[in-house]
Amino acid sequence: MMLFCINIVVPLQVSEGKDGVNAVLTPPFLLEYGSDVEDKAPNILQHIFSLFTNVRSGSDMTRFQLPPLFNHPKSQLQCFGESVYCIGDDYLSRCSSGETPLDRFIAVVGWSISTTRPAVSVSHNPPVSALHATDEKEIVEMIWCQQPAPTFHGASVEAVVHGKRELKLLNHGENYVMNSPNLLIRLFPRPGVDWVGTVSIRCEESELEAELYYKGPSFLGFKGNQRSVKGKIFETKTLKTIYEVEGHWDRHISFLQKSIILETVILKDVHNGKASTVIYNAKEVFSKLKTPVVKDPEGLWTTESAVVWGELSESILSKDWDKAREAKRAVEEKERELQREEV
């Protein structure tokens, strides 16, 4: 999957384990990125033109090979993990602490939005990405299994993310099932990346559902409602809407047409039309994020993603593209060798 590069704030974390095993972890994605990127490869637009010269519109790009200059120095596992543990405010604990099923469902909607991160670079995506995590304190379990299916559309590439995410509040006996928005990579006229499409969240136990609509920019790249989120929370059986959801997941919005500027997503009570609850605040989510560290370097395995892609990540950060190509080729050849052994 292809995304464009963002600002990388060094220093990165390099943890050395036994037998010289190194794990490379980079800082989490931030909102304050711009067009001046630190790890951007030279002549990026020229490379884009050359890559897609012989690709037809509608082509499946699942196995499309990209050079390392399109990669971001971060493994897919770290990307997944950041959306869970790299967060300024603890949205996950709110899910379990809600007093009523509706309170908890609203908190899950807010948490789901908080997992949406600026998508502005390539991660090293395997065909299927999975995550299993538990929070012993809040008695929460997460199971994610997703598979991107990118398709070339001439001026853009859209990756439909198949699969689902499950959030289990074990102390309440509730299971929340949701999907991911799709990834839209615009090539022309202005390169950029956004999350688009519909996200559905459902809890059978509480008989509540939500539909969230993620919107990207216009074709010409004007901001408008870029990165907006709109949707509703409703009852499964009656389809009765309880709350409307609106806002932006990564930037300022106007709150009820007043001169109050918030980086939020809010709930609006459909009975009186008034905003009642702020369920997501981007500033809280993305503030004071630190680069993750490895607590037990001696326990590192050679198969861990931060180790496997470590040399490539360091090469990208140092802009040593020849070394990056060699590191990427070595990892891919090793993977193909392992697949042949399994057959």
C-alpha positions as CSV (number, residue, x, y, z in Angstrom):
1,M,0.0,0.0,0.0
2,M,1.4,3.4,-0.9
3,L,1.2,6.6,1.1
4,F,3.2,9.8,0.9
5,C,5.9,10.8,3.4
6,I,5.4,13.1,6.5
7,N,7.6,15.0,8.8
8,I,9.7,12.6,11.0
9,V,10.9,14.0,14.3
10,V,14.1,12.4,15.4
11,P,15.5,10.9,17.6
12,L,14.3,7.5,16.8
13,Q,14.5,4.6,19.4
14,V,17.0,1.9,18.6
15,S,17.0,-1.0,21.1
16,E,19.8,-3.5,21.0
17,G,19.1,-7.0,22.2
18,K,21.2,-10.1,22.5
19,D,23.2,-11.3,19.5
20,G,23.1,-7.8,18.0
21,V,19.3,-7.9,17.4
22,N,18.1,-4.3,16.9
23,A,14.6,-2.9,17.0
24,V,14.0,0.5,15.4
25,L,11.0,2.5,16.5
26,T,10.1,5.9,15.2
27,P,8.0,8.7,16.7
28,P,4.2,8.4,16.3
29,F,2.3,10.3,13.6
30,L,1.4,13.8,14.6
31,L,-1.2,16.3,13.3
32,E,1.3,19.1,12.7
33,Y,2.7,17.8,9.5
34,G,3.2,19.9,6.4
35,S,4.6,19.9,2.9
36,D,8.2,20.2,4.0
37,V,9.1,16.7,4.9
38,E,12.3,15.5,6.5
39,D,12.4,12.0,5.1
40,K,11.1,12.8,1.6
41,A,12.8,11.3,-1.3
42,P,14.1,13.5,-4.2
43,N,12.0,14.0,-7.3
44,I,9.0,12.3,-5.8
45,L,6.5,13.4,-8.5
46,Q,8.9,12.2,-11.2
47,H,8.9,8.8,-9.5
48,I,5.1,8.7,-9.3
49,F,4.8,9.3,-13.1
50,S,7.3,6.6,-13.9
51,L,5.7,4.1,-11.5
52,F,2.2,4.3,-13.0
53,T,3.1,4.7,-16.7
54,N,2.1,1.1,-17.5
55,V,-0.6,0.7,-14.9
56,R,-4.2,0.6,-16.2
57,S,-7.2,2.1,-14.4
58,G,-9.0,-0.6,-12.4
59,S,-5.8,-2.7,-11.9
60,D,-5.4,-4.6,-8.7
61,M,-2.3,-3.3,-6.9
62,T,-2.2,-5.9,-4.1
63,R,1.1,-7.3,-5.4
64,F,2.4,-4.0,-6.8
65,Q,6.1,-3.6,-5.9
66,L,7.2,-0.1,-4.7
67,P,10.7,1.1,-4.2
68,P,11.8,2.0,-0.7
69,L,11.6,5.8,-1.3
70,F,7.8,5.4,-0.9
71,N,8.2,3.7,2.4
72,H,7.8,5.2,5.8
73,P,10.3,4.0,8.5
74,K,7.7,2.3,10.6
75,S,6.4,-1.3,10.6
76,Q,2.7,-2.0,10.2
77,L,2.6,-3.5,13.7
78,Q,3.9,-0.2,15.1
79,C,1.3,1.7,13.1
80,F,-1.4,-0.5,14.6
81,G,0.0,-0.3,18.1
82,E,0.2,3.5,18.0
83,S,-3.5,3.8,17.4
84,V,-4.0,1.9,20.7
85,Y,-1.3,3.0,23.1
86,C,0.2,6.3,21.6
87,I,-2.6,8.6,22.7
88,G,-2.6,11.8,24.8
89,D,-5.8,11.0,26.6
90,D,-7.0,7.5,27.6
91,Y,-10.0,7.0,25.4
92,L,-9.9,3.2,25.8
93,S,-10.6,3.3,29.6
94,R,-13.7,5.4,29.0
95,C,-15.2,2.6,27.0
96,S,-15.2,0.3,30.1
97,S,-16.0,2.9,32.7
98,G,-19.4,4.0,31.1
99,E,-22.3,3.5,33.5
100,T,-24.9,2.6,30.9
101,P,-24.7,0.6,27.6
102,L,-25.4,3.9,25.7
103,D,-22.6,5.6,27.6
104,R,-20.2,2.8,26.7
105,F,-21.3,2.7,23.1
106,I,-20.7,6.5,22.8
107,A,-17.2,6.0,24.3
108,V,-16.5,3.3,21.8
109,V,-17.5,5.6,18.9
110,G,-15.1,8.2,20.3
111,W,-12.3,5.6,20.7
112,S,-12.9,4.3,17.1
113,I,-12.4,7.8,15.8
114,S,-9.2,8.2,17.9
115,T,-7.6,5.3,16.1
116,T,-7.8,7.2,12.8
117,R,-4.3,8.6,12.2
118,P,-2.7,10.9,9.6
119,A,-2.0,8.5,6.8
120,V,0.9,10.1,4.9
121,S,3.5,7.4,4.2
122,V,4.0,3.9,3.2
123,S,4.1,1.3,5.9
124,H,5.4,-2.2,5.3
125,N,2.1,-3.9,4.8
126,P,1.8,-7.7,4.7
127,P,-1.2,-9.1,2.8
128,V,-3.0,-9.6,6.1
129,S,-2.4,-7.6,9.2
130,A,-3.5,-8.8,12.6
131,L,-3.4,-7.4,16.2
132,H,-4.3,-9.0,19.5
133,A,-4.0,-6.9,22.6
134,T,-5.4,-6.9,26.2
135,D,-5.7,-4.4,29.0
136,E,-5.7,-6.3,32.3
137,K,-6.6,-3.2,34.3
138,E,-9.7,-2.3,32.3
139,I,-10.4,-5.9,31.4
140,V,-10.5,-5.1,27.7
141,E,-9.5,-7.3,24.7
142,M,-8.9,-6.2,21.1
143,I,-8.7,-8.4,18.0
144,W,-8.0,-6.8,14.6
145,C,-7.6,-8.6,11.3
146,Q,-7.5,-6.5,8.2
147,Q,-6.4,-7.0,4.5
148,P,-6.0,-4.0,2.2
149,A,-7.0,-4.4,-1.4
150,P,-5.6,-1.4,-3.4
151,T,-7.0,-0.5,-6.9
152,F,-5.6,2.0,-9.3
153,H,-8.1,4.6,-10.6
154,G,-6.0,6.7,-12.9
155,A,-5.7,9.8,-10.7
156,S,-5.8,7.9,-7.4
157,V,-5.4,4.6,-5.6
158,E,-8.1,3.5,-3.2
159,A,-7.4,0.7,-0.8
160,V,-10.5,-1.0,0.5
161,V,-9.7,-2.4,3.9
162,H,-11.3,-5.8,4.3
163,G,-11.7,-7.4,7.7
164,K,-12.9,-6.2,11.1
165,R,-11.9,-4.9,14.5
166,E,-13.4,-6.3,17.7
167,L,-13.3,-4.5,21.0
168,K,-14.5,-6.7,23.9
169,L,-15.5,-5.1,27.2
170,L,-15.2,-8.4,29.2
171,N,-16.5,-7.1,32.5
172,H,-19.7,-5.9,30.8
173,G,-20.1,-8.9,28.5
174,E,-20.2,-6.6,25.4
175,N,-18.5,-7.1,22.0
176,Y,-18.2,-4.2,19.6
177,V,-17.5,-5.0,16.0
178,M,-16.4,-2.4,13.5
179,N,-14.6,-2.0,10.2
180,S,-12.0,0.5,9.0
181,P,-12.4,3.4,6.5
182,N,-10.8,3.1,3.1
183,L,-7.5,4.7,2.3
184,L,-7.5,7.1,-0.7
185,I,-4.2,8.0,-2.2
186,R,-4.5,11.0,-4.6
187,L,-1.8,11.2,-7.2
188,F,-3.1,14.1,-9.3
189,P,-3.6,17.1,-9.4
190,R,-2.3,17.4,-5.8
191,P,-0.7,14.3,-4.1
192,G,-2.2,13.5,-0.7
193,V,-3.7,10.8,1.4
194,D,-7.0,10.6,3.3
195,W,-9.4,8.1,5.0
196,V,-12.8,7.9,3.2
197,G,-15.9,5.7,3.3
198,T,-18.3,4.3,5.8
199,V,-17.4,2.8,9.2
200,S,-20.1,0.7,10.9
201,I,-19.9,0.0,14.7
202,R,-22.3,-2.6,16.2
203,C,-22.9,-4.1,19.6
204,E,-25.4,-7.0,19.6
205,E,-25.6,-7.1,23.4
206,S,-26.8,-3.5,23.7
207,E,-28.6,-3.5,20.4
208,L,-26.9,-0.2,19.3
209,E,-25.2,0.7,16.1
210,A,-23.4,3.6,14.6
211,E,-22.6,4.7,11.0
212,L,-19.7,7.2,10.5
213,Y,-19.0,8.7,7.1
214,Y,-15.4,9.8,6.5
215,K,-15.0,12.4,3.8
216,G,-11.8,13.5,1.9
217,P,-11.1,16.7,-0.1
218,S,-12.5,17.6,-3.5
219,F,-10.8,16.4,-6.7
220,L,-8.9,19.7,-7.0
221,G,-7.6,19.4,-3.5
222,F,-9.5,22.2,-1.9
223,K,-10.0,21.6,1.9
224,G,-13.7,22.2,2.3
225,N,-15.0,19.4,4.4
226,Q,-11.7,17.5,4.3
227,R,-11.3,14.9,7.0
228,S,-14.8,15.4,8.3
229,V,-16.8,12.8,10.1
230,K,-20.6,12.7,10.0
231,G,-22.9,10.0,11.1
232,K,-25.4,8.8,13.6
233,I,-26.0,6.4,16.6
234,F,-29.2,4.5,16.4
235,E,-31.1,1.5,17.8
236,T,-30.6,-1.7,15.9
237,K,-34.2,-3.0,16.1
238,T,-36.2,0.2,15.5
239,L,-33.5,2.1,13.5
240,K,-34.4,5.1,15.6
241,T,-31.6,7.7,15.6
242,I,-30.5,8.7,19.1
243,Y,-27.6,11.0,18.3
244,E,-26.1,12.6,15.2
245,V,-22.3,12.8,15.0
246,E,-20.3,15.5,13.3
247,G,-16.9,17.1,13.3
248,H,-13.4,16.6,12.0
249,W,-11.0,14.0,13.2
250,D,-7.8,16.0,12.8
251,R,-8.5,19.7,12.6
252,H,-10.6,22.7,13.7
253,I,-14.4,22.8,13.3
254,S,-17.0,25.5,13.9
255,F,-19.2,24.6,16.9
256,L,-22.9,25.4,16.2
257,Q,-21.9,28.2,13.9
258,K,-20.5,30.2,16.8
259,S,-17.0,31.7,17.0
260,I,-15.8,28.8,19.2
261,I,-13.1,26.7,17.5
262,L,-12.6,23.1,18.6
263,E,-10.6,20.2,17.3
264,T,-13.5,17.9,18.1
265,V,-16.2,15.5,17.1
266,I,-19.5,16.1,18.9
267,L,-22.8,14.4,19.5
268,K,-26.0,16.3,18.6
269,D,-29.3,15.3,20.3
270,V,-31.8,14.7,17.5
271,H,-34.7,15.7,19.8
272,N,-33.6,19.3,20.4
273,G,-30.8,19.8,17.9
274,K,-28.3,20.9,20.5
275,A,-24.8,19.7,20.8
276,S,-24.6,17.7,24.0
277,T,-21.3,15.8,24.3
278,V,-17.8,16.1,22.9
279,I,-16.8,12.5,22.2
280,Y,-13.5,13.2,20.5
281,N,-10.9,15.9,20.9
282,A,-7.9,15.7,18.4
283,K,-5.7,17.9,20.6
284,E,-6.1,15.5,23.5
285,V,-5.4,12.5,21.4
286,F,-2.3,13.8,19.6
287,S,-0.7,15.9,22.3
288,K,2.6,15.0,24.1
289,L,3.1,11.7,22.2
290,K,6.4,10.1,22.8
291,T,8.4,7.6,20.8
292,P,7.7,4.1,22.1
293,V,10.5,2.1,23.7
294,V,11.3,-1.5,24.1
295,K,11.0,-2.5,27.7
296,D,12.9,-5.8,27.4
297,P,15.6,-5.6,24.6
298,E,17.0,-8.9,25.7
299,G,13.7,-10.5,24.9
300,L,13.6,-9.3,21.3
301,W,13.0,-12.0,18.6
302,T,14.5,-11.8,15.1
303,T,11.0,-12.2,13.7
304,E,9.6,-9.0,15.3
305,S,8.6,-6.4,12.7
306,A,10.6,-3.6,14.3
307,V,13.6,-5.9,14.0
308,V,12.9,-7.2,10.5
309,W,12.4,-3.8,9.0
310,G,15.0,-2.0,11.3
311,E,17.8,-1.7,8.7
312,L,15.4,-0.3,6.1
313,S,13.9,2.2,8.6
314,E,17.3,3.5,9.5
315,S,18.3,3.7,5.8
316,I,15.2,5.7,5.0
317,L,15.8,8.1,7.9
318,S,19.4,8.6,6.7
319,K,18.2,9.0,3.1
320,D,20.6,6.2,2.0
321,W,18.4,4.9,-0.8
322,D,20.9,2.4,-2.2
323,K,21.2,0.8,1.2
324,A,17.4,1.0,1.7
325,R,16.8,-0.9,-1.6
326,E,19.3,-3.6,-0.5
327,A,17.6,-3.9,2.9
328,K,14.1,-4.1,1.4
329,R,15.2,-6.7,-1.2
330,A,16.8,-8.8,1.6
331,V,13.7,-8.9,3.7
332,E,11.5,-9.8,0.7
333,E,13.8,-12.6,-0.5
334,K,13.9,-14.0,3.0
335,E,10.1,-13.9,3.1
336,R,9.8,-15.7,-0.2
337,E,12.3,-18.3,1.0
338,L,10.2,-19.0,4.1
339,Q,7.1,-19.3,2.0
340,R,8.8,-21.9,-0.2
341,E,9.8,-23.9,2.9
342,E,6.2,-23.9,4.2
343,V,4.8,-25.4,0.9
